[in-house]
Amino acid sequence: MWLSKFLDINEDLETLPPEMKEKILQIIGDKKKLTPLKFTILEHILKYPNGISGYDLIDALNKHFAGTWDAQSGTIYPILSHLKSDGFLKTKNVKSPIGPIKKVYTITEIGRTIVETKINVKFIEQVNFIGNFLKELLGIYISTILEEEKEEKMNDIYELINGMCNDIFDIFSQDTQIMKTCPNCNTEIHRKDSIYCFYCGTALK
């Protein structure tokens, strides 16, 4: 959950090695700020190394926002176009096994580096914020439940949160093959397709 009106890329670039920072700046120029929605789109596309179509991305975003916001093609496609022209995304045409050729979006090396760096720099703060937000939301919701409904609704809440926690812990138990170790600083990288170490910037094999 990124609350700022704009996410400043420039402050994250300062954590990268000078040669990587220079390479990124040559491509993105003065495009050093992203809206939270743009960043969320990049986060989603990062999960699809083979690319994702605009249609499937909109579906994924609507699942992500879980009814709190409705992603529409009139909003998402212009953003995708801007992210591509700014150097964060690229496109390719893919033959669908059940239909015509479709355009899919993949994240560029620059886009990946920026997303991974931003998440790494603010990870603990973001997790703490989400925890605080959930506790506050839960406290207010519970206070509004009628006494005769409390047992049933409390059970529903427990099942919901327990399911979320199980999904989160499943991430920790995934195959260790997704891990990489940086040859320079020995930091463990949690994405097997990472290009750079987000801690020291060393290129990964």
DABEL-V118042 format. One record per pair of residues at least 4 apart in sequence whose C-alpha atoms are under 8 Angstrom apart, sorted by the first residue. I is the first residue (numbers start at 0). GAP is how many residues later the second one is. If there is no record, write none. Layout:
I;GAP
I;GAP
This chain:
0;125
0;129
1;5
1;34
1;124
2;33
3;31
3;32
4;30
4;31
5;27
5;28
5;29
5;30
6;26
6;27
6;28
6;29
7;4
7;24
7;25
7;26
8;4
8;23
8;24
8;25
8;105
8;109
9;4
9;22
9;23
10;4
11;4
11;102
11;105
11;106
11;109
12;8
12;101
13;7
15;4
15;5
15;182
15;184
15;185
16;4
16;183
16;184
17;4
18;4
19;4
19;181
20;4
21;4
22;4
23;4
23;86
24;4
24;5
26;59
26;60
27;4
27;58
27;59
27;60
30;55
33;4
33;5
34;4
35;4
36;4
37;4
37;41
37;45
38;4
38;76
39;4
40;4
40;20
41;4
41;46
41;65
41;69
41;73
42;4
42;72
43;4
43;13
43;16
43;17
44;4
44;6
44;7
44;12
44;60
44;61
44;62
45;60
45;61
45;66
47;4
47;58
48;57
48;58
49;56
50;53
50;54
50;55
50;56
51;4
51;5
51;52
51;53
51;54
52;4
52;49
52;50
52;51
52;52
53;4
53;19
53;22
53;23
53;49
53;50
53;51
54;4
54;18
55;4
56;4
57;4
57;13
57;14
57;15
57;18
58;4
58;12
59;4
60;4
60;10
61;4
61;5
61;7
61;8
61;9
62;4
64;4
64;5
70;4
70;5
71;4
72;4
73;4
74;4
75;4
76;4
77;4
78;4
79;4
79;9
80;4
81;4
82;4
82;5
82;6
83;4
83;5
83;6
83;7
84;4
86;21
86;23
86;24
87;19
87;20
87;21
87;22
87;23
87;24
88;16
88;17
88;18
88;19
88;22
89;15
89;16
89;17
89;18
90;12
90;13
90;14
90;15
91;11
91;12
91;13
92;8
92;9
92;10
92;11
93;7
93;8
93;9
93;10
94;4
94;5
94;6
94;7
95;4
95;5
95;6
106;4
106;5
107;4
108;4
108;86
109;4
110;4
111;4
111;82
112;4
112;82
112;83
112;85
113;4
114;4
115;4
115;82
116;4
116;81
116;82
117;4
118;4
119;78
119;79
121;4
122;4
123;4
124;4
125;4
126;4
127;4
128;4
129;4
130;4
131;4
132;4
133;4
134;4
135;4
136;4
137;4
138;4
139;4
140;4
141;8
141;12
144;4
144;5
144;8
145;4
146;4
148;4
149;4
150;4
151;4
152;4
153;4
154;4
155;4
156;4
157;4
158;4
159;4
160;4
161;4
162;4
163;4
164;4
165;4
166;4
167;4
168;4
169;4
173;4
176;15
177;12
177;13
177;14
178;9
178;10
178;11
178;12
178;13
179;8
179;9
179;10
179;11
179;12
180;5
180;6
180;7
180;8
181;4
181;5
181;6
181;7
181;15
181;20
181;22
182;19
182;21
183;16
183;18
184;15
186;10
186;12
188;5
188;8
188;9
193;10
194;8
194;9
194;10
195;5
195;6
195;7
195;8
196;4
196;5
196;6
196;7
